[in-house]
């Protein structure tokens, strides 16, 4: 009786799928790091904080600052 050894030839080393997974994981880690970095540098929220904005009052060149209707558009 003869022993037959069948060694199939190499079908090539297709590692592109592994590289794609590695790149996706790297992108996720970088985006998560940027998100964490920007969130950690943000000012903490203060409950009950009041934001006060002082707007100038007085005359402008349109109606003297009275809040009148807007001028008609140029034709």
PyMOL Python script that loads the backbone (N, CA, C, O; Angstrom):
from pymol import cmd

cmd.read_pdbstr("""\
ATOM      1  N   UNK A   1       0.842  -1.151   0.000  1.00  0.00           N
ATOM      2  CA  UNK A   1       0.000   0.000   0.000  1.00  0.00           C
ATOM      3  C   UNK A   1       0.901   1.232   0.000  1.00  0.00           C
ATOM      4  O   UNK A   1       1.919   1.280   0.691  1.00  0.00           O
ATOM      5  N   UNK A   2       0.502   2.220  -0.789  1.00  0.00           N
ATOM      6  CA  UNK A   2       1.292   3.432  -0.930  1.00  0.00           C
ATOM      7  C   UNK A   2       0.681   4.543  -0.090  1.00  0.00           C
ATOM      8  O   UNK A   2      -0.541   4.650   0.010  1.00  0.00           O
ATOM      9  N   UNK A   3       1.509   5.352   0.501  1.00  0.00           N
ATOM     10  CA  UNK A   3       1.055   6.496   1.276  1.00  0.00           C
ATOM     11  C   UNK A   3       1.128   7.724   0.388  1.00  0.00           C
ATOM     12  O   UNK A   3       2.176   8.035  -0.180  1.00  0.00           O
ATOM     13  N   UNK A   4       0.021   8.408   0.275  1.00  0.00           N
ATOM     14  CA  UNK A   4      -0.029   9.603  -0.544  1.00  0.00           C
ATOM     15  C   UNK A   4      -0.048  10.820   0.369  1.00  0.00           C
ATOM     16  O   UNK A   4      -0.925  10.931   1.226  1.00  0.00           O
ATOM     17  N   UNK A   5       0.885  11.717   0.207  1.00  0.00           N
ATOM     18  CA  UNK A   5       0.961  12.949   0.982  1.00  0.00           C
ATOM     19  C   UNK A   5       0.602  14.083   0.034  1.00  0.00           C
ATOM     20  O   UNK A   5       1.271  14.308  -0.974  1.00  0.00           O
ATOM     21  N   UNK A   6      -0.445  14.777   0.371  1.00  0.00           N
ATOM     22  CA  UNK A   6      -0.895  15.882  -0.466  1.00  0.00           C
ATOM     23  C   UNK A   6      -0.671  17.192   0.282  1.00  0.00           C
ATOM     24  O   UNK A   6      -1.393  17.497   1.231  1.00  0.00           O
ATOM     25  N   UNK A   7       0.303  17.949  -0.131  1.00  0.00           N
ATOM     26  CA  UNK A   7       0.592  19.258   0.468  1.00  0.00           C
ATOM     27  C   UNK A   7       0.099  20.325  -0.504  1.00  0.00           C
ATOM     28  O   UNK A   7       0.742  20.590  -1.520  1.00  0.00           O
ATOM     29  N   UNK A   8      -1.042  20.935  -0.192  1.00  0.00           N
ATOM     30  CA  UNK A   8      -1.530  21.954  -1.119  1.00  0.00           C
ATOM     31  C   UNK A   8      -0.579  23.145  -1.128  1.00  0.00           C
ATOM     32  O   UNK A   8       0.043  23.475  -0.118  1.00  0.00           O
ATOM     33  N   UNK A   9      -0.483  23.773  -2.276  1.00  0.00           N
ATOM     34  CA  UNK A   9       0.402  24.920  -2.407  1.00  0.00           C
ATOM     35  C   UNK A   9      -0.100  26.094  -1.589  1.00  0.00           C
ATOM     36  O   UNK A   9      -1.274  26.162  -1.225  1.00  0.00           O
ATOM     37  N   UNK A  10       0.784  26.993  -1.315  1.00  0.00           N
ATOM     38  CA  UNK A  10       0.436  28.178  -0.550  1.00  0.00           C
ATOM     39  C   UNK A  10      -0.524  29.047  -1.366  1.00  0.00           C
ATOM     40  O   UNK A  10      -0.286  29.310  -2.545  1.00  0.00           O
ATOM     41  N   UNK A  11      -1.582  29.479  -0.744  1.00  0.00           N
ATOM     42  CA  UNK A  11      -2.571  30.304  -1.432  1.00  0.00           C
ATOM     43  C   UNK A  11      -2.301  31.784  -1.213  1.00  0.00           C
ATOM     44  O   UNK A  11      -3.181  32.613  -1.448  1.00  0.00           O
ATOM     45  N   UNK A  12      -1.164  32.110  -0.791  1.00  0.00           N
ATOM     46  CA  UNK A  12      -0.824  33.512  -0.546  1.00  0.00           C
ATOM     47  C   UNK A  12      -1.215  33.906   0.866  1.00  0.00           C
ATOM     48  O   UNK A  12      -2.105  33.316   1.478  1.00  0.00           O
ATOM     49  N   UNK A  13      -0.548  34.888   1.349  1.00  0.00           N
ATOM     50  CA  UNK A  13      -0.805  35.353   2.710  1.00  0.00           C
ATOM     51  C   UNK A  13      -1.628  36.627   2.619  1.00  0.00           C
ATOM     52  O   UNK A  13      -1.094  37.714   2.397  1.00  0.00           O
ATOM     53  N   UNK A  14      -2.924  36.480   2.793  1.00  0.00           N
ATOM     54  CA  UNK A  14      -3.819  37.631   2.667  1.00  0.00           C
ATOM     55  C   UNK A  14      -4.004  38.263   4.043  1.00  0.00           C
ATOM     56  O   UNK A  14      -4.879  37.859   4.808  1.00  0.00           O
ATOM     57  N   UNK A  15      -3.175  39.253   4.349  1.00  0.00           N
ATOM     58  CA  UNK A  15      -3.249  39.894   5.659  1.00  0.00           C
ATOM     59  C   UNK A  15      -3.928  41.253   5.575  1.00  0.00           C
ATOM     60  O   UNK A  15      -3.881  42.022   6.535  1.00  0.00           O
ATOM     61  N   UNK A  16      -4.555  41.563   4.452  1.00  0.00           N
ATOM     62  CA  UNK A  16      -5.199  42.868   4.334  1.00  0.00           C
ATOM     63  C   UNK A  16      -6.388  42.998   5.280  1.00  0.00           C
ATOM     64  O   UNK A  16      -6.680  44.094   5.756  1.00  0.00           O
ATOM     65  N   UNK A  17      -7.075  41.895   5.556  1.00  0.00           N
ATOM     66  CA  UNK A  17      -8.193  41.954   6.499  1.00  0.00           C
ATOM     67  C   UNK A  17      -7.684  42.281   7.904  1.00  0.00           C
ATOM     68  O   UNK A  17      -8.330  43.031   8.636  1.00  0.00           O
ATOM     69  N   UNK A  18      -6.572  41.744   8.273  1.00  0.00           N
ATOM     70  CA  UNK A  18      -5.983  42.037   9.579  1.00  0.00           C
ATOM     71  C   UNK A  18      -5.568  43.494   9.687  1.00  0.00           C
ATOM     72  O   UNK A  18      -5.749  44.119  10.733  1.00  0.00           O
ATOM     73  N   UNK A  19      -5.015  44.035   8.615  1.00  0.00           N
ATOM     74  CA  UNK A  19      -4.632  45.444   8.616  1.00  0.00           C
ATOM     75  C   UNK A  19      -5.863  46.332   8.690  1.00  0.00           C
ATOM     76  O   UNK A  19      -5.843  47.361   9.365  1.00  0.00           O
ATOM     77  N   UNK A  20      -6.935  45.949   8.005  1.00  0.00           N
ATOM     78  CA  UNK A  20      -8.163  46.751   8.045  1.00  0.00           C
ATOM     79  C   UNK A  20      -8.717  46.800   9.469  1.00  0.00           C
ATOM     80  O   UNK A  20      -9.132  47.858   9.940  1.00  0.00           O
ATOM     81  N   UNK A  21      -8.723  45.674  10.141  1.00  0.00           N
ATOM     82  CA  UNK A  21      -9.204  45.635  11.525  1.00  0.00           C
ATOM     83  C   UNK A  21      -8.300  46.481  12.416  1.00  0.00           C
ATOM     84  O   UNK A  21      -8.790  47.204  13.285  1.00  0.00           O
ATOM     85  N   UNK A  22      -7.007  46.401  12.213  1.00  0.00           N
ATOM     86  CA  UNK A  22      -6.074  47.185  13.025  1.00  0.00           C
ATOM     87  C   UNK A  22      -6.279  48.684  12.813  1.00  0.00           C
ATOM     88  O   UNK A  22      -6.231  49.454  13.772  1.00  0.00           O
ATOM     89  N   UNK A  23      -6.506  49.100  11.576  1.00  0.00           N
ATOM     90  CA  UNK A  23      -6.723  50.522  11.290  1.00  0.00           C
ATOM     91  C   UNK A  23      -8.030  50.996  11.916  1.00  0.00           C
ATOM     92  O   UNK A  23      -8.087  52.094  12.470  1.00  0.00           O
ATOM     93  N   UNK A  24      -9.075  50.185  11.834  1.00  0.00           N
ATOM     94  CA  UNK A  24     -10.365  50.563  12.441  1.00  0.00           C
ATOM     95  C   UNK A  24     -10.225  50.701  13.944  1.00  0.00           C
ATOM     96  O   UNK A  24     -10.728  51.662  14.528  1.00  0.00           O
ATOM     97  N   UNK A  25      -9.554  49.764  14.574  1.00  0.00           N
ATOM     98  CA  UNK A  25      -9.364  49.840  16.028  1.00  0.00           C
ATOM     99  C   UNK A  25      -8.532  51.066  16.391  1.00  0.00           C
ATOM    100  O   UNK A  25      -8.824  51.745  17.375  1.00  0.00           O
ATOM    101  N   UNK A  26      -7.505  51.350  15.607  1.00  0.00           N
ATOM    102  CA  UNK A  26      -6.678  52.533  15.868  1.00  0.00           C
ATOM    103  C   UNK A  26      -7.494  53.812  15.741  1.00  0.00           C
ATOM    104  O   UNK A  26      -7.357  54.714  16.567  1.00  0.00           O
ATOM    105  N   UNK A  27      -8.337  53.903  14.721  1.00  0.00           N
ATOM    106  CA  UNK A  27      -9.186  55.084  14.558  1.00  0.00           C
ATOM    107  C   UNK A  27     -10.149  55.246  15.731  1.00  0.00           C
ATOM    108  O   UNK A  27     -10.355  56.358  16.218  1.00  0.00           O
ATOM    109  N   UNK A  28     -10.735  54.148  16.180  1.00  0.00           N
ATOM    110  CA  UNK A  28     -11.652  54.221  17.321  1.00  0.00           C
ATOM    111  C   UNK A  28     -10.921  54.710  18.568  1.00  0.00           C
ATOM    112  O   UNK A  28     -11.453  55.528  19.319  1.00  0.00           O
ATOM    113  N   UNK A  29      -9.719  54.219  18.787  1.00  0.00           N
ATOM    114  CA  UNK A  29      -8.945  54.641  19.961  1.00  0.00           C
ATOM    115  C   UNK A  29      -8.585  56.130  19.860  1.00  0.00           C
ATOM    116  O   UNK A  29      -8.660  56.848  20.858  1.00  0.00           O
ATOM    117  N   UNK A  30      -8.199  56.598  18.676  1.00  0.00           N
ATOM    118  CA  UNK A  30      -7.828  58.003  18.514  1.00  0.00           C
ATOM    119  C   UNK A  30      -9.042  58.897  18.713  1.00  0.00           C
ATOM    120  O   UNK A  30      -8.951  59.911  19.407  1.00  0.00           O
ATOM    121  N   UNK A  31     -10.181  58.541  18.117  1.00  0.00           N
ATOM    122  CA  UNK A  31     -11.389  59.362  18.276  1.00  0.00           C
ATOM    123  C   UNK A  31     -11.845  59.367  19.731  1.00  0.00           C
ATOM    124  O   UNK A  31     -12.238  60.415  20.245  1.00  0.00           O
ATOM    125  N   UNK A  32     -11.801  58.233  20.395  1.00  0.00           N
ATOM    126  CA  UNK A  32     -12.176  58.188  21.809  1.00  0.00           C
ATOM    127  C   UNK A  32     -11.223  59.040  22.655  1.00  0.00           C
ATOM    128  O   UNK A  32     -11.659  59.703  23.597  1.00  0.00           O
ATOM    129  N   UNK A  33      -9.940  59.027  22.328  1.00  0.00           N
ATOM    130  CA  UNK A  33      -8.972  59.846  23.058  1.00  0.00           C
ATOM    131  C   UNK A  33      -9.219  61.325  22.853  1.00  0.00           C
ATOM    132  O   UNK A  33      -9.124  62.102  23.803  1.00  0.00           O
ATOM    133  N   UNK A  34      -9.534  61.732  21.634  1.00  0.00           N
ATOM    134  CA  UNK A  34      -9.839  63.145  21.372  1.00  0.00           C
ATOM    135  C   UNK A  34     -11.103  63.552  22.111  1.00  0.00           C
ATOM    136  O   UNK A  34     -11.151  64.624  22.714  1.00  0.00           O
ATOM    137  N   UNK A  35     -12.125  62.708  22.071  1.00  0.00           N
ATOM    138  CA  UNK A  35     -13.367  63.006  22.787  1.00  0.00           C
ATOM    139  C   UNK A  35     -13.115  63.140  24.285  1.00  0.00           C
ATOM    140  O   UNK A  35     -13.605  64.078  24.913  1.00  0.00           O
ATOM    141  N   UNK A  36     -12.364  62.222  24.855  1.00  0.00           N
ATOM    142  CA  UNK A  36     -12.076  62.268  26.288  1.00  0.00           C
ATOM    143  C   UNK A  36     -11.258  63.516  26.621  1.00  0.00           C
ATOM    144  O   UNK A  36     -11.510  64.161  27.639  1.00  0.00           O
ATOM    145  N   UNK A  37     -10.285  63.865  25.781  1.00  0.00           N
ATOM    146  CA  UNK A  37      -9.431  65.023  26.036  1.00  0.00           C
ATOM    147  C   UNK A  37     -10.240  66.317  26.014  1.00  0.00           C
ATOM    148  O   UNK A  37     -10.059  67.177  26.876  1.00  0.00           O
ATOM    149  N   UNK A  38     -11.134  66.459  25.029  1.00  0.00           N
ATOM    150  CA  UNK A  38     -11.930  67.689  24.963  1.00  0.00           C
ATOM    151  C   UNK A  38     -12.944  67.753  26.098  1.00  0.00           C
ATOM    152  O   UNK A  38     -13.222  68.837  26.611  1.00  0.00           O
ATOM    153  N   UNK A  39     -13.498  66.622  26.497  1.00  0.00           N
ATOM    154  CA  UNK A  39     -14.453  66.627  27.611  1.00  0.00           C
ATOM    155  C   UNK A  39     -13.760  66.908  28.937  1.00  0.00           C
ATOM    156  O   UNK A  39     -14.354  67.543  29.808  1.00  0.00           O
ATOM    157  N   UNK A  40     -12.541  66.461  29.114  1.00  0.00           N
ATOM    158  CA  UNK A  40     -11.849  66.675  30.386  1.00  0.00           C
ATOM    159  C   UNK A  40     -11.366  68.115  30.511  1.00  0.00           C
ATOM    160  O   UNK A  40     -11.151  68.595  31.624  1.00  0.00           O
ATOM    161  N   UNK A  41     -11.191  68.814  29.388  1.00  0.00           N
ATOM    162  CA  UNK A  41     -10.738  70.207  29.445  1.00  0.00           C
ATOM    163  C   UNK A  41     -11.887  71.194  29.527  1.00  0.00           C
ATOM    164  O   UNK A  41     -11.650  72.379  29.761  1.00  0.00           O
ATOM    165  N   UNK A  42     -13.116  70.754  29.344  1.00  0.00           N
ATOM    166  CA  UNK A  42     -14.270  71.653  29.376  1.00  0.00           C
ATOM    167  C   UNK A  42     -14.492  72.149  30.806  1.00  0.00           C
ATOM    168  O   UNK A  42     -14.194  71.453  31.777  1.00  0.00           O
ATOM    169  N   UNK A  43     -15.013  73.349  30.905  1.00  0.00           N
ATOM    170  CA  UNK A  43     -15.305  73.905  32.225  1.00  0.00           C
ATOM    171  C   UNK A  43     -16.437  73.108  32.863  1.00  0.00           C
ATOM    172  O   UNK A  43     -17.406  72.759  32.188  1.00  0.00           O
ATOM    173  N   UNK A  44     -16.323  72.823  34.133  1.00  0.00           N
ATOM    174  CA  UNK A  44     -17.382  72.060  34.788  1.00  0.00           C
ATOM    175  C   UNK A  44     -18.672  72.877  34.865  1.00  0.00           C
ATOM    176  O   UNK A  44     -18.650  74.096  35.033  1.00  0.00           O
ATOM    177  N   UNK A  45     -19.771  72.183  34.741  1.00  0.00           N
ATOM    178  CA  UNK A  45     -21.066  72.855  34.804  1.00  0.00           C
ATOM    179  C   UNK A  45     -21.349  73.285  36.241  1.00  0.00           C
ATOM    180  O   UNK A  45     -21.164  72.512  37.181  1.00  0.00           O
ATOM    181  N   UNK A  46     -21.795  74.516  36.394  1.00  0.00           N
ATOM    182  CA  UNK A  46     -22.136  75.031  37.712  1.00  0.00           C
ATOM    183  C   UNK A  46     -23.648  75.154  37.804  1.00  0.00           C
ATOM    184  O   UNK A  46     -24.236  75.987  37.115  1.00  0.00           O
ATOM    185  N   UNK A  47     -24.283  74.355  38.626  1.00  0.00           N
ATOM    186  CA  UNK A  47     -25.734  74.470  38.744  1.00  0.00           C
ATOM    187  C   UNK A  47     -26.117  75.825  39.331  1.00  0.00           C
ATOM    188  O   UNK A  47     -25.534  76.272  40.319  1.00  0.00           O
ATOM    189  N   UNK A  48     -27.080  76.459  38.727  1.00  0.00           N
ATOM    190  CA  UNK A  48     -27.544  77.747  39.217  1.00  0.00           C
ATOM    191  C   UNK A  48     -26.699  78.920  38.774  1.00  0.00           C
ATOM    192  O   UNK A  48     -26.908  80.037  39.247  1.00  0.00           O
ATOM    193  N   UNK A  49     -25.748  78.700  37.877  1.00  0.00           N
ATOM    194  CA  UNK A  49     -24.905  79.796  37.415  1.00  0.00           C
ATOM    195  C   UNK A  49     -25.725  80.737  36.540  1.00  0.00           C
ATOM    196  O   UNK A  49     -26.580  80.299  35.770  1.00  0.00           O
ATOM    197  N   UNK A  50     -25.461  82.012  36.665  1.00  0.00           N
ATOM    198  CA  UNK A  50     -26.167  83.023  35.890  1.00  0.00           C
ATOM    199  C   UNK A  50     -25.190  83.682  34.941  1.00  0.00           C
ATOM    200  O   UNK A  50     -24.114  84.123  35.346  1.00  0.00           O
ATOM    201  N   UNK A  51     -25.567  83.745  33.684  1.00  0.00           N
ATOM    202  CA  UNK A  51     -24.748  84.422  32.680  1.00  0.00           C
ATOM    203  C   UNK A  51     -25.381  85.776  32.430  1.00  0.00           C
ATOM    204  O   UNK A  51     -26.537  85.865  32.016  1.00  0.00           O
ATOM    205  N   UNK A  52     -24.623  86.823  32.683  1.00  0.00           N
ATOM    206  CA  UNK A  52     -25.137  88.170  32.519  1.00  0.00           C
ATOM    207  C   UNK A  52     -24.439  88.819  31.335  1.00  0.00           C
ATOM    208  O   UNK A  52     -23.211  88.893  31.288  1.00  0.00           O
ATOM    209  N   UNK A  53     -25.239  89.290  30.373  1.00  0.00           N
ATOM    210  CA  UNK A  53     -24.714  89.942  29.187  1.00  0.00           C
ATOM    211  C   UNK A  53     -25.246  91.358  29.154  1.00  0.00           C
ATOM    212  O   UNK A  53     -26.458  91.568  29.182  1.00  0.00           O
ATOM    213  N   UNK A  54     -24.354  92.330  29.096  1.00  0.00           N
ATOM    214  CA  UNK A  54     -24.746  93.727  29.015  1.00  0.00           C
ATOM    215  C   UNK A  54     -24.690  94.171  27.562  1.00  0.00           C
ATOM    216  O   UNK A  54     -23.621  94.182  26.952  1.00  0.00           O
ATOM    217  N   UNK A  55     -25.834  94.533  27.014  1.00  0.00           N
ATOM    218  CA  UNK A  55     -25.903  94.987  25.637  1.00  0.00           C
ATOM    219  C   UNK A  55     -25.875  96.500  25.598  1.00  0.00           C
ATOM    220  O   UNK A  55     -26.464  97.164  26.452  1.00  0.00           O
ATOM    221  N   UNK A  56     -25.191  97.043  24.606  1.00  0.00           N
ATOM    222  CA  UNK A  56     -25.162  98.501  24.517  1.00  0.00           C
ATOM    223  C   UNK A  56     -26.534  99.050  24.119  1.00  0.00           C
ATOM    224  O   UNK A  56     -27.279  98.423  23.366  1.00  0.00           O
ATOM    225  N   UNK A  57     -26.837 100.211  24.634  1.00  0.00           N
ATOM    226  CA  UNK A  57     -28.077 100.874  24.266  1.00  0.00           C
ATOM    227  C   UNK A  57     -27.716 102.174  23.572  1.00  0.00           C
ATOM    228  O   UNK A  57     -26.588 102.655  23.675  1.00  0.00           O
ATOM    229  N   UNK A  58     -28.673 102.729  22.874  1.00  0.00           N
ATOM    230  CA  UNK A  58     -28.395 104.022  22.278  1.00  0.00           C
ATOM    231  C   UNK A  58     -28.480 103.962  20.777  1.00  0.00           C
ATOM    232  O   UNK A  58     -28.871 102.960  20.178  1.00  0.00           O
ATOM    233  N   UNK A  59     -28.102 105.062  20.202  1.00  0.00           N
ATOM    234  CA  UNK A  59     -28.344 105.282  18.794  1.00  0.00           C
ATOM    235  C   UNK A  59     -27.466 104.486  17.873  1.00  0.00           C
ATOM    236  O   UNK A  59     -26.265 104.322  18.091  1.00  0.00           O
ATOM    237  N   UNK A  60     -28.091 104.006  16.856  1.00  0.00           N
ATOM    238  CA  UNK A  60     -27.372 103.488  15.716  1.00  0.00           C
ATOM    239  C   UNK A  60     -27.777 104.357  14.528  1.00  0.00           C
ATOM    240  O   UNK A  60     -28.488 105.342  14.727  1.00  0.00           O
ATOM    241  N   UNK A  61     -27.375 104.054  13.358  1.00  0.00           N
ATOM    242  CA  UNK A  61     -27.682 104.909  12.227  1.00  0.00           C
ATOM    243  C   UNK A  61     -29.027 104.602  11.594  1.00  0.00           C
ATOM    244  O   UNK A  61     -29.440 105.306  10.673  1.00  0.00           O
ATOM    245  N   UNK A  62     -29.720 103.580  12.057  1.00  0.00           N
ATOM    246  CA  UNK A  62     -31.034 103.227  11.511  1.00  0.00           C
ATOM    247  C   UNK A  62     -32.098 103.489  12.569  1.00  0.00           C
ATOM    248  O   UNK A  62     -32.209 102.726  13.529  1.00  0.00           O
ATOM    249  N   UNK A  63     -32.875 104.544  12.414  1.00  0.00           N
ATOM    250  CA  UNK A  63     -33.989 104.875  13.301  1.00  0.00           C
ATOM    251  C   UNK A  63     -33.543 105.255  14.701  1.00  0.00           C
ATOM    252  O   UNK A  63     -34.366 105.265  15.617  1.00  0.00           O
ATOM    253  N   UNK A  64     -32.305 105.560  14.894  1.00  0.00           N
ATOM    254  CA  UNK A  64     -31.866 106.035  16.198  1.00  0.00           C
ATOM    255  C   UNK A  64     -31.918 104.990  17.296  1.00  0.00           C
ATOM    256  O   UNK A  64     -31.968 105.347  18.473  1.00  0.00           O
ATOM    257  N   UNK A  65     -31.910 103.728  16.954  1.00  0.00           N
ATOM    258  CA  UNK A  65     -31.920 102.688  17.966  1.00  0.00           C
ATOM    259  C   UNK A  65     -33.276 102.498  18.620  1.00  0.00           C
ATOM    260  O   UNK A  65     -33.349 101.982  19.736  1.00  0.00           O
ATOM    261  N   UNK A  66     -34.344 102.899  17.961  1.00  0.00           N
ATOM    262  CA  UNK A  66     -35.671 102.792  18.570  1.00  0.00           C
ATOM    263  C   UNK A  66     -36.301 101.432  18.321  1.00  0.00           C
ATOM    264  O   UNK A  66     -37.363 101.139  18.871  1.00  0.00           O
ATOM    265  N   UNK A  67     -35.683 100.609  17.520  1.00  0.00           N
ATOM    266  CA  UNK A  67     -36.263  99.302  17.255  1.00  0.00           C
ATOM    267  C   UNK A  67     -37.366  99.364  16.211  1.00  0.00           C
ATOM    268  O   UNK A  67     -38.260  98.518  16.211  1.00  0.00           O
ATOM    269  N   UNK A  68     -37.322 100.330  15.341  1.00  0.00           N
ATOM    270  CA  UNK A  68     -38.331 100.472  14.308  1.00  0.00           C
ATOM    271  C   UNK A  68     -38.208  99.387  13.254  1.00  0.00           C
ATOM    272  O   UNK A  68     -37.357  98.504  13.354  1.00  0.00           O
ATOM    273  N   UNK A  69     -39.068  99.460  12.241  1.00  0.00           N
ATOM    274  CA  UNK A  69     -39.032  98.425  11.200  1.00  0.00           C
ATOM    275  C   UNK A  69     -37.736  98.523  10.373  1.00  0.00           C
ATOM    276  O   UNK A  69     -37.112  99.579  10.272  1.00  0.00           O
ATOM    277  N   UNK A  70     -37.370  97.400   9.802  1.00  0.00           N
ATOM    278  CA  UNK A  70     -36.168  97.354   8.993  1.00  0.00           C
ATOM    279  C   UNK A  70     -36.389  98.118   7.696  1.00  0.00           C
ATOM    280  O   UNK A  70     -37.505  98.150   7.178  1.00  0.00           O
ATOM    281  N   UNK A  71     -35.346  98.727   7.174  1.00  0.00           N
ATOM    282  CA  UNK A  71     -35.493  99.445   5.914  1.00  0.00           C
ATOM    283  C   UNK A  71     -35.790  98.482   4.772  1.00  0.00           C
ATOM    284  O   UNK A  71     -35.420  97.309   4.828  1.00  0.00           O
ATOM    285  N   UNK A  72     -36.456  98.979   3.741  1.00  0.00           N
ATOM    286  CA  UNK A  72     -36.789  98.139   2.601  1.00  0.00           C
ATOM    287  C   UNK A  72     -35.527  97.775   1.846  1.00  0.00           C
ATOM    288  O   UNK A  72     -34.604  98.584   1.761  1.00  0.00           O
ATOM    289  N   UNK A  73     -35.470  96.572   1.297  1.00  0.00           N
ATOM    290  CA  UNK A  73     -34.266  96.170   0.578  1.00  0.00           C
ATOM    291  C   UNK A  73     -34.091  96.987  -0.709  1.00  0.00           C
ATOM    292  O   UNK A  73     -35.068  97.428  -1.315  1.00  0.00           O
ATOM    293  N   UNK A  74     -32.858  97.175  -1.105  1.00  0.00           N
ATOM    294  CA  UNK A  74     -32.560  97.939  -2.310  1.00  0.00           C
ATOM    295  C   UNK A  74     -33.032  97.177  -3.543  1.00  0.00           C
ATOM    296  O   UNK A  74     -32.938  95.951  -3.605  1.00  0.00           O
ATOM    297  N   UNK A  75     -33.536  97.912  -4.508  1.00  0.00           N
ATOM    298  CA  UNK A  75     -34.054  97.241  -5.705  1.00  0.00           C
ATOM    299  C   UNK A  75     -33.124  97.394  -6.861  1.00  0.00           C
ATOM    300  O   UNK A  75     -33.404  96.891  -7.949  1.00  0.00           O
TER     301      UNK A  75
END
""", "prot")
cmd.dss("prot")
cmd.show_as("cartoon", "prot")
cmd.util.cbc("prot")
cmd.orient("prot")
